[in-house]
Amino acid sequence: YPMATVTQVRKVARDCSLVFNALGDPNRQDILIMLETEGPLNVLQITENLNLARPTVSHHLKILMSAGLLKSTKKSRETYYESEWTEASKNLKKFMKLLWDC
């Protein structure tokens, strides 16, 4: 296997930056843990469990969605969120492998 270059590692790291940012906040970590352990939840359920304001929860959900760590499903008038690790874990594994190969 050829050695990874610093440029390759930097590119993949930049691809992971939204995930790093999303995981850097304790409230977002708590939301992900809650969704992973309790299944799909709507904003109200998350708000009640974390004792955060609804706009704050919505803000955190938006960041987690943009990082590709959540998926949402519309049921009637409610949107339910659940954790989604597939793409993020692929990128993070690629980053770690390239870093290891430097």
Backbone torsions as a table, in degrees:
resi	resn	phi	psi	omega
1	TYR	NA	134.1	176.6
2	PRO	-71.6	150.2	178.3
3	MET	-68.9	142.3	176.4
4	ALA	-74.1	144.2	176.4
5	THR	-91.6	159.6	177.8
6	VAL	-60.1	-36.4	179.0
7	THR	-62.5	-41.8	177.9
8	GLN	-63.8	-44.5	-179.8
9	VAL	-62.9	-43.3	179.5
10	ARG	-60.8	-42.9	-178.7
11	LYS	-61.5	-46.7	-179.6
12	VAL	-67.1	-37.5	177.2
13	ALA	-61.3	-42.0	177.8
14	ARG	-63.4	-36.9	177.1
15	ASP	-63.5	-27.1	-179.1
16	CYS	-92.2	-3.8	-171.3
17	SER	-61.7	-35.0	177.0
18	LEU	-64.7	-36.9	177.9
19	VAL	-68.0	-45.4	178.6
20	PHE	-58.1	-45.4	179.9
21	ASN	-62.3	-45.8	-178.2
22	ALA	-62.7	-40.5	-177.9
23	LEU	-78.7	-9.7	-176.8
24	GLY	-79.0	-6.6	-177.8
25	ASP	-107.7	127.9	-178.7
26	PRO	-59.1	-35.1	178.4
27	ASN	-66.2	-39.9	178.3
28	ARG	-69.3	-35.3	174.8
29	GLN	-61.1	-44.6	179.6
30	ASP	-62.7	-39.6	178.2
31	ILE	-62.6	-46.3	179.9
32	LEU	-63.0	-42.1	178.7
33	ILE	-62.7	-43.7	179.8
34	MET	-62.6	-45.0	-179.3
35	LEU	-67.7	-34.0	179.1
36	GLU	-70.1	-37.0	-174.9
37	THR	-92.4	-28.1	-175.1
38	GLU	-109.9	-1.4	177.6
39	GLY	83.3	-172.1	-178.6
40	PRO	-59.2	133.6	178.8
41	LEU	-135.3	153.8	174.5
42	ASN	-94.5	175.3	-176.3
43	VAL	-59.2	-42.3	-179.5
44	LEU	-61.3	-44.3	179.4
45	GLN	-63.1	-41.4	178.6
46	ILE	-66.2	-43.3	179.4
47	THR	-58.4	-46.0	-179.1
48	GLU	-65.3	-38.9	-178.6
49	ASN	-72.4	-30.2	-176.3
50	LEU	-102.3	-7.8	-178.8
51	ASN	57.3	42.4	175.5
52	LEU	-115.4	158.1	176.8
53	ALA	-68.6	147.4	-178.8
54	ARG	-55.4	-44.9	178.5
55	PRO	-61.8	-33.2	178.1
56	THR	-66.5	-45.2	178.2
57	VAL	-62.2	-44.7	178.9
58	SER	-59.1	-41.0	177.2
59	HIS	-60.7	-47.1	180.0
60	HIS	-64.6	-39.7	178.6
61	LEU	-63.3	-38.7	178.5
62	LYS	-61.0	-44.0	179.5
63	ILE	-65.4	-43.6	178.6
64	LEU	-64.6	-38.1	177.6
65	MET	-64.9	-45.4	-177.6
66	SER	-66.2	-24.5	177.4
67	ALA	-84.5	-4.0	179.6
68	GLY	77.9	21.3	-177.6
69	LEU	-97.5	-3.4	179.1
70	LEU	-134.1	155.6	165.7
71	LYS	-128.9	153.7	-177.4
72	SER	-124.9	150.2	178.1
73	THR	-132.8	130.7	178.9
74	LYS	-89.3	124.2	174.6
75	LYS	-126.6	110.8	-175.7
76	SER	59.1	-120.8	-179.9
77	ARG	-95.8	-5.5	-176.6
78	GLU	-99.8	147.5	172.5
79	THR	-108.6	127.7	179.5
80	TYR	-107.6	138.0	-177.5
81	TYR	-111.9	144.7	172.7
82	GLU	-144.0	156.1	-177.6
83	SER	-69.8	148.9	-179.8
84	GLU	-141.3	107.9	-173.0
85	TRP	-104.1	-9.1	-169.6
86	THR	-54.1	-59.8	-175.2
87	GLU	-69.3	-43.0	-179.6
88	ALA	-61.5	-42.8	-178.3
89	SER	-67.7	-35.1	175.7
90	LYS	-60.3	-47.8	-179.3
91	ASN	-65.3	-41.8	-179.8
92	LEU	-66.7	-39.2	176.7
93	LYS	-63.6	-41.9	178.6
94	LYS	-61.9	-44.0	178.4
95	PHE	-59.6	-48.3	-178.7
96	MET	-64.1	-39.6	179.4
97	LYS	-64.3	-46.6	179.1
98	LEU	-62.4	-40.7	179.2
99	LEU	-62.8	-42.6	179.2
100	TRP	-63.3	-36.4	-175.6
101	ASP	-81.4	-4.6	-179.5
102	CYS	-65.5	NA	NA
